[in-house]
Amino acid sequence: MYLAIIINYMWDKIKQLTDQHGYMSGIDRMSERVKETHEIFTPTDIVIDMLKNDVDSFAPQKTVLDPACGDGQFLVVAKWIKVLHFNMTEEEALKDLFGVDIMRDNVDLCKKRLGGGTIIMGDFLNPHRELVEQTEEERLLMIDMFSNQPTLDKFMV
């Protein structure tokens, strides 16, 4: 019984910490942008329900990569799982978290919400693609980190 109370407290705390960091704040969510970019932003409760079923995936030194990180909703929850469940420091947790997004405002908000981490502007599916607001450092990181990834061509019909 006490274990259930502690576990529920942890998830409540993760929700509180995730929501206090400005989920979807300050980003234009106009329908035209959504049509153009196909952005989907997942509410905190749904993210927690998805991630709490496999907490061991967030153990220390387990890498978490969100290839379309948006404002960081999944990465923020992953960070707090690492900190609260595995007793990692925020700095240790951030070393395991990586995010990529094609939109500059999403990248900037994700970095702000996480308090750091390796969050870069780029196109995960096409790492050599240069984006308008992408920095040279981000362009080079994309090529270095993801240019040898398997292509999806063999799965396309």
Sequence and secondary structure as in RCSB ss.txt:
>XXXX:A:sequence
MYLAIIINYMWDKIKQLTDQHGYMSGIDRMSERVKETHEIFTPTDIVIDMLKNDVDSFAPQKTVLDPACGDGQFL
VVAKWIKVLHFNMTEEEALKDLFGVDIMRDNVDLCKKRLGGGTIIMGDFLNPHRELVEQTEEERLLMIDMFSNQP
TLDKFMV
>XXXX:A:secstr
 HHHHHHHHHHHHHHHHHHHTTTTTT    HHHHHHH      HHHHHHHHGGGGGGGSTT  EEETT TTSHHH
HHHHHHHHHHH   HHHHHHTEEEEES HHHHHHHHHHHTS EEEES TTSTT   TT  HHHHHHHHHHHTTS 
 SGGG  
